[in-house]
Amino acid sequence: QELASWQTCSTFLAPSGDSWAVYAARPFKAEEIVELTPFFIPLRLEETQHSVLDNYVFGFHRDDKVFNVVLLGNGAFYNHDAQPNLKYVQVIKPGDTDDIPHMVGFRAIRDIAAGEQLYVSYGHDTGWFEKRGISDKSPTDEKIDAAMLPLYKNKYCSAAYAGVGLPTWKGKILPILDAVKDQLSTTLPPVAWMDLTRLAPFDAGLSDARAKVNVQKGDHIEQSLGLVLSRNRVRGTPLGPIAFYWENLKIDHHQHLINLRDNAKLILQYQGHDTEWQAVDRFVGYSEITILPISGSIGMVRRVGNEDYNCKLIIRSNKNHNTNVGVTLELVATRDIAAGEVLRLNISPSEFREEYELLHEEMEASGQPHHPSIFDTMHSEEL
Ligand SMILES: C[S@@+](CC[C@H](N)C(=O)[O-])C[C@H]1O[C@@H](n2cnc3c(N)ncnc32)[C@H](O)[C@@H]1O
């Protein structure tokens, strides 16, 4: 098939040593948007600091308070370099008093070649690593060899499109960029932020992720990472509708998670005042396990239970990770899917109405696209 620009791969998540890293699938020019985050959820500090999620979020201020934002896509997986090639950018509408970002993404600091590992800075001081008892390894400026790159892309590029497409970009983001041009003191005109051919002609927001290319039955649509979180770190937060609660997972997922725990390949990380912020394993029981699809777009795929689904989820051990805090998630097509078709996963949505309400509030404030059906349960109970 002849691919349009929005269907091609820009970046991908792949194993690197004993963990994961994000790589450029193609060259980028300085200042170009390398990744437009497909979906972001701001959380209060106390909602992230006690679990492994704390290692995967970005801090920002809102209403004079510090928030931690969970980013889907590759945003949570950029490694740290004191001289990074990417910078985190967020766009806030001028005049908004609550500092809610309407767009989050990553821009190239310099020209980047295809195959280069992508890095951000976790902060100027060394505090980030010290606080967590991790030593900051000097960056290796790792690059995937040109001869190997096609193999990597074939294996690790996602076949899903998720997040902002042309309708939201033109209708909601471009007008803000016009207005903030001077505040950001960028020399680029707003239209130069994004090559419009990289955006799909449709939005593929939350619960509306689509196939980017034609996919055949049995193909892997995407491989991404799930963090293992205790249920009580997810309950009552806007993460609920994105996470997979134990009771919504299938029997083969349960079996697999039990096997992983039996083989010491799965832990529930906790840290707090009582552990002097040292990370410990605090597993209490299987039904307490929740999987948060923290990378890629699996969390944005519509959950339809057993009705008319076109893909399923496979949970594997995160064999490329030395800490056992997560699992590898694979989205596999259960029938042929055409490019542009909505992905439908055979897992039931969770039923905690107040979590949909919290998420809905966040989405209304930031204007991120979503399919209305995700909030159906909420609305039907309201009526
Ligand atoms: C946001 S995650 C980045 C993705 C990570 N490589 C993974 O596979 O989960 C942050 C974690 O990556 C590792 N990391 C990132 N940059 C590092 C660096 N410069 N030196 C040492 N470890 C680093 C640390 O384990 C840290 O807790």
The ligand as an SDF file (V2000), in Angstrom:
LIG
                    3D

 27 29  0  0  0  0  0  0  0  0999 V2000
   10.8670    7.7330   32.5150 C   0  0  0  0  0  0  0  0  0  0  0  0
   11.6600    6.1970   32.6820 S   0  0  0  0  0  0  0  0  0  0  0  0
   12.5020    6.0600   31.1500 C   0  0  0  0  0  0  0  0  0  0  0  0
   12.2600    4.7160   30.5040 C   0  0  0  0  0  0  0  0  0  0  0  0
   13.0510    3.5890   31.1200 C   0  0  0  0  0  0  0  0  0  0  0  0
   14.2930    3.3750   30.3900 N   0  0  0  0  0  0  0  0  0  0  0  0
   12.2220    2.3260   31.1710 C   0  0  0  0  0  0  0  0  0  0  0  0
   12.4310    1.4150   30.3690 O   0  0  0  0  0  0  0  0  0  0  0  0
   11.3090    2.2470   32.0140 O   0  0  0  0  0  0  0  0  0  0  0  0
   12.8430    6.6510   33.8680 C   0  0  0  0  0  0  0  0  0  0  0  0
   13.7570    5.5300   34.2760 C   0  0  0  0  0  0  0  0  0  0  0  0
   14.7010    5.2830   33.2290 O   0  0  0  0  0  0  0  0  0  0  0  0
   16.0080    5.0720   33.7430 C   0  0  0  0  0  0  0  0  0  0  0  0
   16.8800    6.1640   33.2510 N   0  0  0  0  0  0  0  0  0  0  0  0
   16.5270    7.1380   32.3910 C   0  0  0  0  0  0  0  0  0  0  0  0
   17.5730    7.9470   32.1170 N   0  0  0  0  0  0  0  0  0  0  0  0
   18.6180    7.4660   32.8090 C   0  0  0  0  0  0  0  0  0  0  0  0
   19.9800    7.8840   32.9590 C   0  0  0  0  0  0  0  0  0  0  0  0
   20.4750    8.9600   32.3420 N   0  0  0  0  0  0  0  0  0  0  0  0
   20.7690    7.1410   33.7790 N   0  0  0  0  0  0  0  0  0  0  0  0
   20.2930    6.0720   34.4180 C   0  0  0  0  0  0  0  0  0  0  0  0
   19.0220    5.6280   34.3310 N   0  0  0  0  0  0  0  0  0  0  0  0
   18.1910    6.3250   33.5350 C   0  0  0  0  0  0  0  0  0  0  0  0
   15.8760    5.0560   35.2510 C   0  0  0  0  0  0  0  0  0  0  0  0
   15.6840    3.7210   35.6370 O   0  0  0  0  0  0  0  0  0  0  0  0
   14.6040    5.8470   35.4830 C   0  0  0  0  0  0  0  0  0  0  0  0
   13.9140    5.4510   36.6550 O   0  0  0  0  0  0  0  0  0  0  0  0
  1  2  1  0
  2  3  1  0
  2 10  1  0
  3  4  1  0
  4  5  1  0
  5  6  1  0
  5  7  1  0
  7  8  2  0
  7  9  1  0
 10 11  1  0
 11 12  1  0
 11 26  1  0
 12 13  1  0
 13 14  1  0
 13 24  1  0
 14 15  1  0
 14 23  1  0
 15 16  2  0
 16 17  1  0
 17 18  1  0
 17 23  2  0
 18 19  1  0
 18 20  2  0
 20 21  1  0
 21 22  2  0
 22 23  1  0
 24 25  1  0
 24 26  1  0
 26 27  1  0
M  CHG  2   2   1   9  -1
M  END
$$$$
